Amino acid sequence: MSHKGNFFDCPTPSKLFSDPLERRATCHLTGEYPDWWQGRTFDHPIEAWAAGDTSQTVRDIIQAKLLGPVGAFGTGLIRKALIVRTTSRQGIPDAVQDVYVTHKSGGTSWLTLKSYDQKRLSFQGTGKHVIWLDEEPDLGVYSECLLRTMTTNGLVMCTFTPMLGLSEVVMNYLPEGRVPS
């Protein structure tokens, strides 16, 4: 079974792989899915990561999309009523490291915000149900993330424009690892 999801959207100035994956991550954290949802669901709290290039871009992009602006958490994709608590990231002003989210089952999902500048070793550890990679990671980080989802039958979701061309990560998403003829 594949642990990676293929979702290709129309190219926009900012992303080839698009915004709906951010909404998917939120649905998985909360367990709240639209009536029309036909994709994978989690009927229990999950452990998840969301990661991007640097701690600053994670704060400015991922954190802002999910939580809302600093001082107005709960106005992003995750509603205020569902945010149990957050923890601060050391050394980055206004950055969040962990977000605890109420899951509709009654438990609490745990999201950790990470960055690729923490390097591959920081992506080792326990199993994760969902990993959202915003911007293209290097192959080492990507491979670690695939490993983290193996024991949970989890999902790795990527949102990026392939600015690095046909990199090893991009080739993982192509049929048989090559460009179709």
N, C-alpha and C positions, 0 to 999 in steps of 0.2 A: 504494500500500500504506500502511496506517495504521501509525503508529509508537507508537500509544497502545493500551494494553490495557484492556478493560472487564471489571472483576471486581467485581460487587456482591454483598455478603454481607448477612446479616441485621443490622439495626442493633443495636448494643450500646451501653452507656453511654459507651464511649470512642471507638468508630470505626464509621462506616458502611462504609467500605472496609477490609478486614480483614487480620489477621495472616498469612494465607497468602502475601501478597506479600513479606513479610520472608523467608519460607522460600524463595520463588522466587529472590530476590536471592542467597541463599546457594547455592542449587543452580547458578545461573549462574556465580558466582565459582569454585566448586570443580569444576564439570563433573560432579558426582555427582547423578544424578536417580533418584528412586524407579522401580521396575519399572513401575508403573502410569502413569508420566508420559506425557501426550499433548501437552504444550505445546511451545513453542519450546525448543531446546537449543543450546548452544554447545560444539563439539568442540575448542575452542582457548581459551587464556587470554583474558580480557576486560579492558577498562578500564571502570570503573563509577564512578558517584557515588551517594552517599546524602545527602540533604539534608533539613533541617528549619528551623523558625522561627529559632532563635538558636544560637550556638555552645554555650551551656550546655544547651539542650534536646537538641541533637544528642548531646552527651556523655552526658546523663542517660538518654536514651531509645534512640536508634539505636545508639550505641556499646555501651551496656549489653546490648541485645538481641543484637547480632551477636557481640560479643566476650566478654560477661560483665562482672561488676563489676571495677572497678579493683583490681589485685592478684591477680585470678583470671581473666585473659584466657585464652580457650580453653574457658570453661565456658558460653559463649553458643551461638548457632546455628552459628558457625564453630568447629570443633574445634581444640584446641591444636596437634595434630599438623600441621594445615594452615596455621597462621599462620607465615609465613616471618619477617616482622618488621613493626613498626609505627613510625611517626614521630609525634612530639608536635606538637600545635597550639600555636603561640606565643600567650602571653597568657591561656590558659584552663587552670587547674590540672587535671591528670589527663586532659586531652582529647587524643584521637588525631586526626591529620590523614589519614595514609595507612595502609592495611592491605594488605600483600602476602600473597596466599593461593595455596597450591599448587593448581594445576588438574590434574585427572586425566590430561590429555594430557602432563604432564611440565613444562609451563611455569608461569609465575606470573601470576595475575590481579592487577590493581591497583585498589583501591577508595580513593577520596578522600571524606572526610566534609566536607560543606559546609553553610553556613547561608544562609538568605535575607537575613539582616542584612548579608551581604557584598555584596548588591545584584546586579542583572542583569549588570553588566560582569564580575564574577568568574565568571560562568557561560559566558563566551565562551571559545573555544579550539578544542581538537581534538575529533575524533569520540569518542563513547562508545558502548559496546555496550548497557549497561543504566544507567538512571537511576531511582532510587527516591526519590520526593518524599513525605516524611512530613509531613503537615499541608499545607494548601492554599497554594501559592505565588501571588504576583501574576502577572498575565498576562505581564509582561516576562521573569521567570525561567522560567515555563512554556514560553514561546515559544523562548527560548534552548535549553532542554533538548531540545525537539523538533528544533531545528536540529542539535544535537550528535549526534543519532541518525540523521540522514538519510544520511550517507555510510557508515554501518556496518550499515544496515538494523536498527538497534537498537530497544530497548524503553524507553518511559517508563512507569513504574508509580507510581500515586498511592495513598496511604493517608490519607484524611481524612474528617471529618464536614463537610459543607458548611455550616459555621457562618456563612459570608458570604452564604448564600442562593444564588440563581441567578446567581452571578458569571460573568464571561467564561470562566474556566477550567472551571467546572461545565458551562456551555452547550456546550463542546467535546465533552463526553461524551454529550450528548443527541442523538437522531436529528435530523439536519438542523439542529442547533443550536437547537432549540426544544422546549418542553415538549409531549409528546404530548397530543392532545385526547381 
